[in-house]
Amino acid sequence: MEKCRELVQESFELAAKLCFGDVLGPLKKLGFRDYGKQAMDVSTREKRVSRISASICCNAYCDWKAGGNGDGDLAKIDMQAGLGMSISMANPPLCIDAATFTLQNKCKETVWPGILAGSGKPLLMNGGLRLNTGESATIEAPKGWSGRFWPRTGCTFDQSGKGTCLTGDCGNKLNCGGAGGAPPVSLAEFTLDSPNDFYDVSLVDGYNLPVSIFPSGGKGQCKSVACRTDLNLNCPADLQVKNNSSVVACKSACMQLNTPEYCCTGEFGGPNTCKPTNYSKIFKSSCPDAYSYAYDDLTSTFTCAGANYMISFC
């Protein structure tokens, strides 16, 4: 990003070409709040942007766009039009978006979504954000991205982003930064472009809030995965997680009992020996399309191609 800063400082023309579509996006991140408006008025008449310089800025932009700093507004900015003006189509940028994720909070309470990327994949939004009731956030994911989203509830953070959550906590911080959510927690899981997209809602790690996935604009099966039932109301007594007598989450049987039968390990470590249990059947009845145990693949994994996805909490 520092190299990109230098390039922007060197030339108004370069800034205009790189950022013509939405100049106040990365320029705002770089501290040039007033510079972008000036750059819009600069002629782009003849000066050519070198492929090397353009690639440096493109890669810096990719890092910024994937990681962000938890600012939902900045995550919505799209500069593809501007980049297309400056980078030769014979040497296209590597930061091609595969999908847009829209996180929507339909709950009556504030939700703090957590995000964990797969191994070697970029972290989106620094791993966490806040959504008040009725709010949504749009996040761009690069081609080949994989990872998971989950809701955190009952969180309290200070101005530095340190704090705790009653459910789904990820190392006592707002931006999870590569840490996963502490179970029990509901998961929305994705693997993009493999070669199709694979996605699911998983309750294998337990449950804390209803989570649903709604694909749009894709080709193929592209089935919506709706889990709107509040499983906390039907959670078996021995799996309940309570806060002041209220059930806030429901543990998986594996988490509570930790035996091979419920964890699908040892002699039960395969699809032929690991079968639904009385506990997993309760999860399945509440959310029929969700994973209820480790080998619940046939009714719980879905595919699509070229889609965007809405992840709805509640």
Beta strands, then each sheet from edge to edge (+ up, - down):
strand 1: 97-105
strand 2: 114-117
strand 3: 136-142
strand 4: 146-150
strand 5: 156-157
strand 6: 163-164
strand 7: 187-191
strand 8: 197-202
strand 9: 211-216
strand 10: 240-243
strand 11: 246-250
strand 12: 302-304
strand 13: 308-313
sheet 1: 3+ 1- 13- 9+
sheet 2: 2+ 4- 7+ 8- 12+
sheet 3: 5+ 6-
sheet 4: 10+ 11-
end
